[in-house]
Amino acid sequence: MLHLSDLSRGERARVVGYSDPEAPYARHLTSLGLIPGTELRLVRYAPLGDPIEIEFRGAHVVLRPKEAFVLELERS
């Protein structure tokens, strides 16, 4: 399994699941549409690594690294 921190700028990955699906932030990301099978692209890291900007389904979302860590990914 990969996490967003394992990706480089511009890389694409697919959501496999969540490390803790019941965590409040995992439920929030699910409600935004980051469900298993969703492809995303890492747009950029902020200069100090926090936050991380991703794009999926035409939307741009900014996540803190600790919030993004619940995402489990695979390269697409």
Steps between C-alpha positions, in 0.01 A plus 500: 500500500605853424417829667494848348840569653642222279397680180687762304348811350281409202479129584166322483363240737177317568325488837498144636346578837563660837726390783219583746170525310312609813726797572313829467736631235470178295123546498546863392727401209250233398222759496716713268515209256834339586359150493686182404576501129525879472808616312680805632802708403740658744516862387757636744638518847514836676857628549527349849309183405172603660241503346477266200284589200331219306266496203226245434186511289578858399518626860808628682521416871765599751578257783727503800751213493360339816149510349622368164679210671170312546483452121637171370602521136643301210679643197280528194 
